[in-house]
Amino acid sequence: MSEHPDRAIPSPRPYEPQDRDACLALFDGNVPRFFALSERADFARFLERQRSDGTYLILEREGRVVACGGLGVSADGAMGELCWGMVDRTCHGQGLGRALTEARLRVAATKPGLRRIRLDTSQHTQGFYARFGFRTLSVTPDGYGPGLDRWDMVLDL
């Protein structure tokens, strides 16, 4: 029996400049639970600097962007960082976040010399990343804003 098309896990593709508004809409839909509104300008600037090089990924369903997230790599190539990962709030719990994280970890595996991946996230998603083997380094109460704690986590490769 085939999977219902609304539940199918799409393959990731590289970010393109025309995805900007859809990515900002994903961000907006995840405020205030997963992002503080004050972070939107930083995300918009981040998107302006993106290239179609496969380090910021998009998941689409039926032509609609339903998830996005990236992997940055330090100048010396030893440290990676999962950045700006998000899923359309109407699609939470459908495996898209897992698929996006797995895709970003596959990109990390292609980077020679990459030994560690860090991320910062909130109390709402730290358990999700812990299931991938990320461990907590520190927690900053209200680190993103009132009621939104910052969890710094790391995964040794």
C-alpha positions, 0 to 999 in steps of 0.5 A, a space after each residue: 500500500 502506498 503512502 498518502 501523498 500528504 504524508 510522503 517525506 520529500 527529498 531535500 533540495 538546495 535553497 534558492 533565492 525564490 524560497 525566501 518568502 516561503 521560509 520566512 512564512 515557516 518562521 512566522 508560523 513557528 513564533 512564539 513557541 519555537 522562535 522569538 519574533 526578535 529573531 526574524 531579522 537575523 533569519 532574513 539576513 541569513 537567507 539573503 546570504 544563502 547560495 544554492 550550494 546544498 548547505 541550506 535545504 528545502 523540503 517541499 510537498 506539492 510545490 509548497 515549502 514545508 521545511 528548511 534548515 542548514 549546516 554551516 561549517 567553521 573556517 577550519 572545517 572541524 566544526 559544523 552547526 545545524 542552523 535555522 531548522 524549521 517545519 511548517 507548524 501544520 506539518 509537525 509530527 509527520 517526520 519532516 523534522 527527522 528527514 531534514 535533520 538526517 539530510 543535514 547530517 548526511 551533508 555533514 558526513 561529506 565534509 572531510 575533517 568535520 569532527 563535531 556538530 553544534 546547535 542551539 535550540 529551545 526546550 521544546 526541541 532539545 529532546 528531538 535532537 537528543 534522539 540523534 545523539 546530541 548532548 547538552 552543553 548548557 542551558 540559558 533560561 530565557 536565552 531567546 526571550 521570555 519563556 524560551 530557553 536556549 539549549 546548546 548541544 553538540 554531537 561528536 562524529 
